Amino acid sequence: MATAKGLCGNLPAEASSFIGRRRELAELRARLATARLVSLVGPGGVGKTRLALRAATGLARGFAHGAWLVGLAEVHTEEGVLRATAEALGLRDHGAVPALDLVTGYLADRELLLVVDNCEHVLAPAAEIVTAVLAAALRVRVIATSREPLSVGGEHVLPVPPLELPLVDTTAPVERVGQNEAVRLFTERAAAASGRFVLTEANRAAVIGICRRLDGLPLGLELAAVKTRVLAVEQILAHLSDRFALLGSDGWAALPRHQTLRTAIDWSYDLLTDEERVLLRRLSVFAGRFTLDDARGACADGCLPAGHVLSVLASLVGKSLVMTELVGPVACHRLHETMREYAAERLADAGEESASAERLIDYYVTRCAAAVENARPQLVDWLGWVELEIDTIRLVLRRCRDRGDSARRLALVGSLAWWWVTRAQAEGIALLDDLIAAYPRGSAELTGAHFMRGFLAVLRSDPATGRRELGLAVESARRAGPARLLIEALSMASVAAGMTGDAASSQHLLEEALAVPAGHEDGMSALATTQAQAMRCFFAGDLAGFRAASLAGARLSRELNDLYTLEIWLMNLGLAALIREDENPEPLLVESLTIAQRIDDRVAQFYLVGALGCQAARSGQPGRAARLLGASDSLRALTGAAVNALLGPIQVETVERLRAELGQARYDAEWAIGACLDRDGALTFALGPGAGRSGGAGVVDATPLLTPRETEIARHLVEGLSNRQIGSQLFISERTVENHIRNIMNKLGVSTRAQIAGWAATTLP
């Protein structure tokens, strides 16, 4: 789930757009003061998500590590719940640590608020993960939203009713009526939809009637409000009254709320044109976001020509049946969860489920196969596109599995190879293992799957699995080709053999790779063999050969615009320079880290920030070095990755040097400041002021600088004074002291008064 970056978290920017709910907000905040898990429970369309987000937005500043949203609307499996939780927290499973352990380990020493939204369809796995988090992370609190409780120990259930209804008093002053929550929502949405709607004495009675007919349900009120573009509120009320009468109820007050909402959506659906109905129900096949191109590719046919989709989609957006959001420069769309359920029912009623699912699978298999052709030279754009589409791609993979459609599932997994490498290694491994098990051993179709499985094993420091899978890829590619895949498999197999200490096999495989006639000038094949040559030199202790091969690889990567391999070559060169101490490695490391930031390679970020810390220590910046090493350790926790084989010994030596130079107390204080930085803060610090200052005069980096008043307060914290005592000495209020301390924490990237005191004691003159 993609959301806009918020303060110390990932809450969507629109979370503050909210109507009423003062009573529920107060109750939720009060319960969170004593309870660690509060579940907001109620039917669809009642506004549970908005209430949770509004509360989290207001409470985020009270948590040292902010508030984070885990959206489960597009998730359907236990693995999906865990993956969504990890992704929401910015974690990537790139190591041998089990995913649940990665999540709980990361949260163990953090103080944050977790909003787990839309749990009802994955209740058991959501409950299991929430239980594990609360057991492991004692300073984490959770707000869950669901149609029923999670039923776990310590859960406080808070039912979420519809909005407060207006009194049946058509003579009440307009100002008083307008203060009612349901009326306020309707009037604000009607004004936004029509551009002219105002609550008046003339329409007051009709608006009250609409709000009561719709039982204060936010989604129903929003759908009704849109109709003010073409109908007067009196006409809307009349149509709603007719529809409720058709249900055979004795009166609207006795109508169950889910039926109330169903009636409101039914009316909106019945008012659509034939093409609008067709598109709305077909849009239910998407798991989450979709673009105009997706709607054309997966929904168009003879009944709905592709050329009509834009205008029909725009009409559905205008009627508030489809939501729109900008993801970077791309306009994306989605259905409200309740609307998606309704549209899916209509799709089934129309007998279109199978045909729509088939169109969806065909579209994504074809689209992903076309896109992967330019994945490596256009990696940033390609990764951004996959991130936008990944929820529905995962749904397609699941549907292929359920249908026993291994061929198209294999094709789709193969098209996403660079996604698994850079973003989701554990997920890719699980998919590949499942697919490989579904085919007879030695199947020619599995050549690419065996190669990718072996490649991922090498990346995760599992050479035994790598040798097995790459060996199978080599056998298959020898029989059927293509030449590039054979060269890449032999080259990676050479690396895997070298990792196990089998130098003879490593050399033999490399020689065979170099002897394969590619048939044409193939830069990617040359990159593969150059990488194998570099690693053979590394395992043999030939640092000069390692550097020469890395220089050749970097030149080739620049020619091919292959950012992923260029990042690796630059890191290799920087680490080699760090080991040899015969040149300045910082420009190489900084350029590599800049690329790692662009392509969001979390493992490389962890390695490179640590390497820059080692270089800072060698260039006379011990304070900065300790902070960078702390930041590197924080980045490691986001991936679960192992320490880099080249860098590990250098870091051990650097830590010993810094402890001797700074003293244990100061080293610990500086390290803690770096460790408290989030990922963006760590990268900004590594690439910001202080970077590129090798050869300095040993001045400790004092950024970020405090104001004189903040410096005074930091010194008083060293003395152990309370806010009241500090305020008394400085003649300022206790609240002002509190605000200054919060500013100091933000500038230093720390979360406790003790960390400020430790930093001040060892840094301030």
C-alpha positions in Angstrom: 0.0 0.0 0.0 1.5 3.3 -1.0 1.0 6.3 1.2 2.4 9.8 1.4 5.3 10.2 3.8 4.1 11.8 7.1 5.8 12.9 10.3 7.8 10.0 11.7 5.5 7.5 9.9 3.6 6.8 6.8 0.1 8.2 7.5 -1.6 9.5 4.3 -1.6 13.3 3.9 -5.4 13.3 3.7 -5.7 11.8 7.2 -6.5 15.2 8.7 -9.5 15.6 6.4 -12.3 14.5 8.7 -15.8 15.4 9.9 -16.9 15.4 13.5 -16.4 12.2 15.6 -15.4 14.3 18.6 -16.9 11.9 21.1 -15.3 8.8 19.4 -11.9 10.5 19.1 -11.9 11.4 22.8 -12.9 7.9 23.8 -10.2 6.3 21.5 -7.5 8.6 22.9 -8.6 7.8 26.5 -8.5 4.1 25.9 -5.1 4.3 24.3 -3.7 6.0 27.4 -4.2 2.7 29.3 -4.7 0.0 26.7 -2.1 -1.2 24.2 -4.7 -2.5 21.6 -7.9 -0.7 20.7 -10.1 -2.2 18.0 -12.5 0.0 16.1 -15.4 -2.3 15.2 -18.4 -1.5 12.9 -19.9 -2.3 9.5 -18.5 -1.2 6.2 -18.9 2.4 5.2 -19.2 3.7 8.8 -15.9 5.5 8.8 -13.6 3.3 10.9 -10.5 4.0 8.8 -11.0 7.8 8.9 -11.5 7.7 12.6 -8.3 5.7 13.1 -6.3 7.9 10.8 -7.6 11.1 12.4 -6.7 9.8 15.9 -3.2 8.6 14.7 -2.5 12.0 13.1 -3.2 13.8 16.3 -1.3 11.3 18.5 1.8 10.7 16.3 3.8 13.4 18.0 3.4 11.7 21.3 5.3 8.7 20.1 9.0 8.9 19.6 8.9 7.0 16.4 5.5 8.3 15.1 2.5 6.5 13.7 2.4 3.9 11.0 -0.4 2.6 8.8 -0.6 -1.1 7.7 -3.3 -1.3 5.1 -4.8 -4.8 4.7 -7.6 -4.1 2.2 -5.7 -5.7 -0.7 -4.3 -8.6 1.4 -5.8 -12.1 1.4 -3.2 -14.4 2.9 -1.2 -14.9 6.1 2.0 -14.2 4.2 0.4 -11.1 2.8 -0.5 -9.7 6.2 3.1 -10.1 7.4 4.5 -8.7 4.2 2.2 -5.7 4.4 3.3 -5.0 7.9 6.9 -5.2 7.0 6.5 -3.0 3.9 4.5 -0.4 5.9 7.4 -0.1 8.4 10.0 0.2 5.6 11.4 -3.3 6.2 12.7 -5.7 3.6 13.5 -9.3 4.2 16.9 -9.6 2.6 18.5 -11.9 5.1 18.0 -15.3 6.8 15.9 -13.8 9.6 12.2 -15.1 9.5 9.9 -12.3 8.4 8.0 -12.2 11.7 11.3 -12.0 13.7 12.4 -9.2 11.4 9.2 -7.2 12.3 9.2 -7.9 16.0 13.0 -7.4 16.3 12.7 -4.0 14.6 9.8 -2.9 16.8 11.3 -4.3 20.0 13.0 -1.0 21.1 10.7 1.4 19.4 7.9 3.6 20.7 5.2 4.0 18.0 1.5 3.7 17.2 0.6 1.1 14.6 -2.7 1.4 12.7 -3.7 -2.0 11.3 -6.6 -1.2 8.9 -9.3 -3.6 7.4 -8.6 -6.8 9.3 -11.9 -8.5 8.9 -11.1 -10.7 5.9 -7.7 -11.8 7.4 -8.7 -11.8 11.0 -6.7 -14.8 12.3 -3.3 -13.9 10.8 -3.8 -10.2 11.7 -4.6 -11.2 15.3 -1.5 -13.5 15.4 0.8 -10.8 14.2 -0.6 -8.1 16.5 -0.2 -10.5 19.4 3.4 -11.1 18.5 4.2 -7.4 18.1 2.6 -6.5 21.4 4.5 -9.3 23.2 7.9 -8.3 21.7 7.5 -4.5 21.7 6.3 -3.1 25.0 6.2 0.5 23.9 4.1 -0.1 20.8 0.3 0.6 20.8 -2.1 -0.6 18.1 -5.3 0.7 16.6 -7.1 -2.0 14.6 -10.1 -1.5 12.4 -12.4 -4.4 11.5 -16.0 -5.5 11.2 -15.4 -7.8 14.2 -12.9 -7.9 17.1 -9.5 -9.5 16.8 -10.3 -11.5 20.0 -6.8 -11.3 21.4 -5.7 -10.8 25.0 -5.8 -7.2 26.3 -8.0 -6.0 23.4 -10.3 -3.0 24.1 -13.2 -3.0 21.6 -14.7 0.4 20.6 -17.8 0.1 18.5 -17.9 2.8 15.8 -21.5 4.0 15.2 -22.7 6.1 12.2 -22.4 9.8 12.5 -24.7 11.6 15.0 -28.1 12.0 13.4 -29.9 15.4 13.3 -33.1 15.8 15.4 -36.4 15.6 13.6 -36.9 19.3 14.1 -37.5 21.1 10.9 -37.8 24.5 12.7 -34.4 24.4 14.3 -32.1 27.3 13.3 -30.0 26.5 10.2 -26.8 27.3 12.2 -27.6 24.6 14.8 -28.6 22.0 12.2 -25.4 22.7 10.3 -23.4 21.8 13.4 -24.7 18.2 13.3 -22.0 15.8 12.1 -24.1 14.0 9.4 -25.5 17.3 8.1 -22.0 18.8 8.0 -20.6 15.9 6.0 -23.5 16.0 3.5 -23.4 19.8 3.0 -19.6 19.9 2.7 -19.6 17.1 0.1 -22.6 18.6 -1.7 -20.9 22.0 -1.9 -17.7 20.3 -3.3 -19.7 18.3 -5.8 -22.0 21.0 -7.1 -20.0 24.1 -6.4 -23.0 26.0 -5.2 -24.8 24.0 -2.4 -25.6 25.8 0.8 -27.8 24.7 3.7 -30.8 27.0 4.0 -34.1 27.3 5.7 -35.7 26.1 2.5 -33.7 22.9 2.2 -33.1 22.2 5.9 -36.0 19.7 6.3 -34.9 17.7 3.2 -31.3 17.6 4.3 -32.3 16.4 7.8 -34.5 13.7 6.1 -31.6 12.5 3.9 -29.3 12.2 6.8 -31.8 10.2 8.8 -32.8 8.0 5.9 -29.2 7.1 5.4 -28.7 6.5 9.1 -25.7 8.8 9.3 -23.5 6.4 7.2 -20.6 8.4 5.7 -20.3 6.5 2.5 -24.1 6.7 1.8 -24.1 10.5 2.6 -21.2 11.1 0.2 -22.9 9.2 -2.6 -26.2 11.1 -2.0 -24.3 14.5 -1.9 -22.9 14.0 -5.4 -26.4 13.8 -6.8 -26.9 17.5 -5.9 -25.2 18.2 -9.2 -28.4 17.2 -11.0 -31.1 16.9 -8.4 -32.5 19.1 -5.7 -32.2 17.7 -2.1 -36.0 17.3 -2.1 -35.8 15.0 -5.1 -33.0 13.0 -3.5 -35.0 12.5 -0.4 -38.0 11.4 -2.4 -36.0 8.9 -4.4 -34.5 7.5 -1.2 -38.0 7.2 0.4 -39.3 5.3 -2.7 -36.4 2.9 -2.5 -36.8 2.2 1.2 -40.5 1.6 0.7 -39.7 -1.0 -2.0 -37.7 -3.0 0.6 -41.0 -3.8 2.4 -39.8 -2.3 5.7 -42.2 -0.9 8.2 -40.2 2.2 8.4 -36.7 3.6 7.7 -35.8 3.7 11.4 -36.0 -0.1 11.6 -33.8 -0.7 8.5 -30.5 -2.5 9.3 -27.6 -0.3 8.5 -26.0 -2.6 6.0 -29.3 -2.6 4.1 -29.4 1.2 4.3 -26.0 1.5 2.7 -26.8 -1.2 0.1 -29.9 0.8 -0.9 -27.9 4.0 -1.3 -25.3 2.2 -3.5 -28.1 0.4 -5.5 -29.6 3.8 -6.4 -26.2 5.1 -7.5 -25.6 2.0 -9.6 -29.1 2.0 -11.2 -28.6 5.6 -12.3 -25.5 4.7 -14.3 -25.4 4.2 -18.0 -24.8 0.6 -19.4 -21.1 1.3 -20.0 -20.7 2.9 -16.6 -22.2 -0.2 -14.9 -19.9 -2.5 -17.0 -16.8 -0.6 -16.1 -17.6 -0.3 -12.4 -18.2 -4.0 -11.9 -15.1 -4.9 -13.9 -12.9 -2.6 -11.8 -13.6 -4.9 -8.9 -11.0 -7.3 -10.3 -8.1 -4.9 -9.3 -6.7 -5.6 -5.8 -5.8 -2.0 -5.2 -4.7 0.9 -7.4 -5.1 0.9 -11.1 -4.3 3.4 -13.9 -6.2 4.4 -17.0 -4.0 2.0 -19.1 -4.8 -0.8 -16.7 -8.6 -0.2 -16.9 -8.3 -0.2 -20.7 -6.2 -3.3 -20.8 -8.2 -5.4 -18.3 -11.7 -4.1 -18.7 -12.3 -3.2 -22.3 -14.0 -5.6 -24.9 -16.8 -5.4 -27.4 -19.3 -4.2 -24.8 -16.9 -1.5 -23.6 -14.5 -0.3 -26.3 -11.1 0.8 -25.1 -11.6 4.3 -26.6 -14.6 4.8 -24.3 -12.9 3.9 -21.0 -11.4 7.4 -20.3 -14.8 9.2 -20.5 -16.6 6.4 -18.6 -13.9 6.3 -15.8 -14.1 10.1 -15.5 -17.8 9.9 -15.0 -17.5 7.3 -12.3 -14.9 9.5 -10.5 -17.2 12.4 -10.8 -20.0 10.4 -9.2 -17.7 9.5 -6.2 -17.9 5.8 -7.1 -14.2 5.6 -7.9 -11.5 7.4 -5.9 -8.5 9.1 -7.5 -5.1 9.8 -6.0 -1.8 11.1 -7.5 1.2 8.8 -7.1 4.1 11.0 -8.2 3.1 12.1 -11.7 0.6 9.3 -12.3 -3.1 9.5 -11.7 -4.2 6.3 -10.0 -7.7 5.1 -9.1 -9.2 2.7 -6.6 -12.5 1.6 -5.2 -13.6 2.0 -1.6 -13.6 -1.4 0.0 -17.4 -1.5 0.4 -17.8 -0.4 -3.3 -15.4 -3.1 -4.4 -17.4 -5.7 -2.6 -20.6 -4.4 -4.2 -19.1 -4.2 -7.7 -17.7 -7.8 -7.3 -21.2 -9.0 -6.4 -22.6 -7.3 -9.5 -19.8 -8.9 -11.6 -20.9 -12.3 -10.4 -24.5 -11.5 -11.0 -23.7 -10.6 -14.6 -21.8 -13.9 -15.1 -18.6 -12.1 -16.0 -16.2 -13.3 -13.2 -14.4 -15.9 -15.3 -14.0 -13.7 -18.4 -12.8 -10.7 -16.3 -10.3 -12.8 -14.4 -8.9 -14.1 -17.7 -8.6 -10.6 -19.2 -6.8 -9.5 -16.0 -4.3 -12.3 -16.1 -3.6 -11.9 -19.9 -3.1 -8.2 -19.4 -0.6 -8.4 -16.6 1.4 -11.3 -18.1 1.7 -9.4 -21.4 2.3 -6.0 -19.8 5.0 -7.3 -17.4 6.7 -9.2 -20.2 6.9 -6.1 -22.3 8.1 -3.8 -19.4 10.9 -6.1 -18.3 12.7 -5.6 -21.6 13.8 -2.2 -20.3 13.9 -2.9 -16.6 17.7 -2.7 -16.2 18.5 0.4 -18.2 15.4 2.1 -16.8 15.4 0.6 -13.4 14.1 3.6 -11.4 11.0 4.0 -13.6 10.4 0.3 -13.8 10.6 -0.2 -10.0 8.2 2.7 -9.6 5.7 1.1 -12.0 5.9 -2.3 -10.3 5.4 -0.7 -6.9 2.2 0.9 -8.2 0.9 -2.3 -9.6 2.2 -4.9 -7.2 -1.0 -5.5 -5.2 -2.9 -6.6 -8.3 0.1 -8.5 -9.7 0.1 -10.5 -6.5 -3.6 -11.2 -6.9 -2.9 -12.4 -10.5 -0.2 -14.7 -9.3 -2.6 -16.2 -6.7 -5.3 -16.7 -9.3 -2.8 -18.4 -11.6 -1.8 -20.7 -8.7 -5.5 -21.5 -7.8 -6.2 -22.3 -11.5 -3.2 -24.5 -11.8 -1.9 -22.1 -14.5 1.8 -22.7 -13.9 2.9 -21.5 -17.4 1.6 -18.0 -17.0 2.5 -17.8 -13.3 6.1 -18.7 -14.3 6.2 -16.1 -17.0 4.9 -13.4 -14.6 7.4 -14.4 -11.8 10.2 -14.2 -14.4 9.2 -10.8 -15.6 9.5 -9.5 -12.1 13.1 -10.7 -11.5 14.5 -7.3 -10.6 11.7 -6.6 -8.2 12.6 -9.8 -6.3 16.3 -8.9 -6.3 15.9 -5.3 -5.1 12.6 -5.3 -3.1 11.3 -8.7 -2.1 13.9 -11.5 -2.0 12.0 -13.7 0.4 8.8 -13.5 -1.5 10.6 -14.2 -4.8 12.3 -17.3 -3.2 9.0 -18.6 -2.0 7.3 -18.2 -5.4 10.2 -19.8 -7.2 10.4 -22.8 -4.9 6.7 -23.4 -5.3 6.9 -23.2 -9.1 10.0 -25.4 -9.4 8.2 -28.0 -7.3 5.3 -27.9 -9.7 7.4 -29.0 -12.8 9.2 -32.2 -13.5 12.9 -32.1 -12.8 14.9 -30.9 -15.8 12.0 -29.1 -17.5 13.4 -26.7 -20.1 10.8 -24.0 -19.0 12.6 -23.8 -15.6 16.0 -22.6 -16.8 15.3 -19.0 -15.9 13.6 -20.0 -12.7 16.6 -22.1 -11.6 19.0 -19.2 -12.4 16.9 -16.6 -10.5 16.6 -18.9 -7.5 20.4 -19.4 -7.5 21.0 -15.7 -7.9 18.8 -14.9 -4.9 20.5 -17.6 -2.9 23.9 -16.0 -3.6 22.6 -12.5 -2.7 21.4 -14.0 0.7 24.8 -15.7 1.3 23.4 -19.2 0.8 26.0 -20.7 -1.6 24.9 -24.3 -1.2 21.5 -23.6 -2.5 23.0 -21.3 -5.1 25.3 -24.0 -6.5 22.4 -26.5 -6.7 20.0 -24.2 -8.5 22.7 -22.6 -10.8 23.9 -26.0 -11.7 20.5 -27.0 -12.8 20.3 -23.7 -14.8 23.6 -24.5 -16.5 22.5 -28.0 -17.4 19.3 -26.8 -18.9 20.9 -23.8 -20.7 23.5 -26.1 -22.2 20.8 -28.1 -23.8 18.4 -25.3 -25.0 20.2 -22.0 -24.5 19.9 -19.1 -25.0 23.6 -18.1 -25.0 23.2 -15.1 -22.7 21.4 -17.2 -20.0 24.1 -19.9 -20.2 26.8 -17.3 -19.7 25.0 -15.7 -16.8 24.3 -19.0 -15.2 27.9 -20.2 -15.5 29.2 -16.8 -14.2 26.9 -16.8 -11.2 27.7 -20.5 -10.6 31.4 -19.5 -10.5 30.7 -16.9 -7.8 28.7 -19.5 -5.8 31.5 -22.0 -6.0 34.0 -19.3 -4.9 31.8 -18.6 -1.9 32.2 -22.2 -0.7 36.0 -22.1 -1.2 36.0 -24.3 -4.3 38.5 -22.3 -6.3 39.0 -25.0 -8.9 35.3 -25.2 -9.8 35.0 -21.5 -9.7 37.8 -21.1 -12.2 36.5 -23.9 -14.5 33.0 -22.4 -14.6 34.4 -18.9 -15.4 36.5 -20.3 -18.2 33.5 -22.1 -19.7 31.4 -18.9 -19.5 34.2 -16.9 -21.3 34.3 -19.6 -24.0 30.5 -19.5 -24.9 30.0 -17.9 -28.3 27.4 -15.2 -27.5 26.7 -14.8 -31.3 26.5 -11.0 -31.0 28.0 -8.2 -28.9 26.2 -8.6 -25.6 27.0 -6.2 -22.8 24.9 -8.0 -20.2 26.9 -11.2 -20.8 30.1 -9.3 -20.5 28.9 -7.8 -17.2 28.2 -11.3 -15.9 31.7 -12.7 -16.7 33.4 -9.5 -15.4 31.5 -9.9 -12.1 32.7 -13.5 -11.9 36.3 -12.5 -12.6 36.1 -9.8 -9.9 34.8 -12.2 -7.3 37.4 -14.9 -8.3 40.1 -12.3 -7.5 38.5 -11.4 -4.3 38.3 -14.9 -3.0 41.9 -15.4 -4.1 43.0 -12.3 -2.1 44.1 -10.6 -5.4 43.0 -7.1 -4.5 44.6 -5.5 -7.5 42.8 -7.9 -9.9 39.6 -7.3 -8.0 40.0 -3.5 -8.5 40.9 -3.9 -12.2 37.8 -6.1 -12.9 35.6 -3.7 -11.0 36.9 -0.7 -13.0 36.1 -2.6 -16.2 32.6 -3.5 -14.9 31.9 0.1 -13.9 32.8 1.4 -17.3 30.5 -1.2 -18.9 27.6 -0.5 -16.5 27.8 3.2 -17.4 27.7 2.4 -21.1 24.6 0.2 -20.5 23.0 2.6 -18.0 22.7 -0.3 -15.6 22.4 1.4 -12.2 22.1 -1.8 -10.2 25.5 -3.2 -11.3 27.1 0.3 -11.4 26.2 0.8 -7.7 27.9 -2.6 -6.9 31.0 -1.8 -8.9 31.4 1.6 -7.3 30.9 0.0 -3.9 33.5 -2.6 -4.7 36.0 0.0 -5.8 35.3 2.1 -2.7 35.8 -0.8 -0.4 39.0 -1.9 -2.2 40.4 1.7 -1.8 39.4 1.6 1.9 41.3 -1.7 2.4 44.4 -0.6 0.4 44.5 2.9 1.9 46.2 4.2 -1.3 43.4 6.4 -2.6 40.4 8.3 -1.3 37.4 6.0 -1.4 34.8 8.6 -0.5 33.8 9.9 -3.9 33.2 6.3 -5.0 31.2 5.4 -1.9 29.2 8.6 -2.1 28.3 8.0 -5.8 27.3 4.4 -5.0 25.2 5.6 -2.1 23.5 8.2 -4.3 22.5 5.4 -6.7 21.4 3.1 -3.8 19.2 5.9 -2.7 17.7 6.4 -6.2 16.9 2.7 -6.7 16.1 2.2 -3.0 18.6 -0.6 -2.5 18.4 -1.0 1.3 21.2 -3.6 1.6 23.6 -1.4 -0.3 22.6 1.6 1.8 23.4 -0.4 5.0 26.9 -1.3 3.6 27.7 2.1 2.3 26.8 4.2 5.3 29.0 1.9 7.3 31.8 2.2 4.8 31.5 6.0 5.0 31.7 5.8 8.7 35.0 3.9 8.5 36.3 6.5 6.1 35.2 9.3 8.3 37.2 7.8 11.2 40.3 7.6 9.0 40.0 11.2 7.9 39.8 12.8 11.3 36.0 13.0 11.9 35.5 10.6 14.8 32.2 12.0 16.0 30.7 11.8 12.5 32.2 8.3 12.1 30.5 7.0 15.3 27.2 8.5 14.2 27.5 6.9 10.7 28.2 3.5 12.3 25.2 3.9 14.5 23.1 4.8 11.4 24.5 1.8 9.5 23.3 -0.5 12.3 19.9 1.0 12.2 19.7 0.4 8.4 20.8 -3.2 9.0 17.7 -3.7 11.2 15.5 -2.6 8.2 16.8 -5.5 6.1 18.0 -8.3 8.3 21.1 -8.5 6.0 24.4 -9.9 7.1 27.6 -7.8 7.4 29.5 -7.3 4.1 32.4 -9.7 3.9 34.8 -7.0 2.6 33.7 -4.4 5.2 33.3 -6.5 8.3 36.9 -6.6 9.4 37.4 -2.9 8.7 34.4 -2.0 10.8 35.6 -4.0 13.8 39.0 -2.2 13.6 37.3 1.2 13.2 35.1 0.7 16.3 38.1 -0.2 18.4 39.9 2.9 17.1 37.0 5.2 17.8 36.4 3.9 21.3 40.1 4.6 22.1 40.0 8.0 20.5 36.6 9.3 21.8 36.3 7.3 25.0 33.5 4.7 25.6 30.9 7.3 26.8 31.3 9.7 24.0 31.4 6.9 21.4 28.2 5.4 22.8 26.5 8.8 22.7 27.5 9.6 19.1 26.6 6.1 18.0 23.2 6.3 19.7 22.4 9.6 17.8 23.1 7.9 14.5 21.2 4.8 15.5 18.1 6.9 16.2 18.0 8.3 12.7 15.4 6.8 10.4 16.4 5.7 6.9 15.9 9.1 5.2 17.7 10.8 8.1 20.6 8.4 7.9 21.0 8.8 4.1 20.7 12.6 4.4 23.4 12.7 7.1 25.7 10.4 5.1 25.4 12.4 1.9 25.0 15.8 3.6 27.4 18.2 5.4 30.5 16.2 6.4 30.5 14.0 3.3 33.5 14.7 1.1 35.6 16.2 3.9 38.3 13.6 4.0 41.6 14.9 5.2 40.0 17.4 7.6 41.7 18.7 10.7 40.0 16.4 13.2 37.1 18.8 14.1 34.1 16.8 15.3 31.1 17.3 13.1 28.7 19.5 15.2 25.7 19.3 12.9 22.8 19.7 13.4 23.5 22.9 15.3 21.3 24.0 18.2 20.1 27.5 18.9 21.6 29.3 21.9 18.5 28.6 24.0 18.4 25.0 22.9 22.1 24.7 23.9 21.3 26.1 27.4 18.5 23.5 27.8 20.7 20.7 26.6 23.3 21.6 29.3 20.6 21.6 32.0 19.6 18.1 30.9 23.1 17.0 31.6 22.5 18.2 35.2 19.4 16.0 35.3 16.9 18.9 35.8 13.2 18.6 35.2 11.3 20.8 32.7 9.9 22.8 35.6 13.4 23.3 37.1 14.8 24.3 33.7 11.9 26.8 33.1 12.5 28.3 36.6 16.2 28.9 35.9 15.6 30.3 32.4 12.4 32.2 33.2 10.4 30.4 30.6 7.3 28.2 30.9 7.4 24.5 31.3 5.6 24.1 28.0 8.2 26.2 26.2 10.9 24.0 27.7 9.0 20.9 26.4 8.8 22.4 22.9 12.5 23.2 22.9 13.4 19.7 24.0 11.2 18.3 21.1 13.1 20.5 18.7 16.4 19.3 20.0 15.3 15.7 19.6 14.3 16.4 16.0 17.6 18.1 15.2 19.7 15.4 16.8 17.6 12.5 15.6 17.2 11.2 19.1 14.1 10.1 21.1 14.9 10.5 24.8 16.2 13.2 27.2 19.0 10.9 28.3 20.3 10.7 24.7 20.3 14.5 24.5 22.2 14.6 27.8 24.7 12.0 26.6 25.4 14.0 23.4 25.7 17.3 25.2 28.0 16.0 27.9 30.5 14.8 25.3 30.0 17.4 22.5 29.2 20.8 23.9 32.1 22.9 25.1 
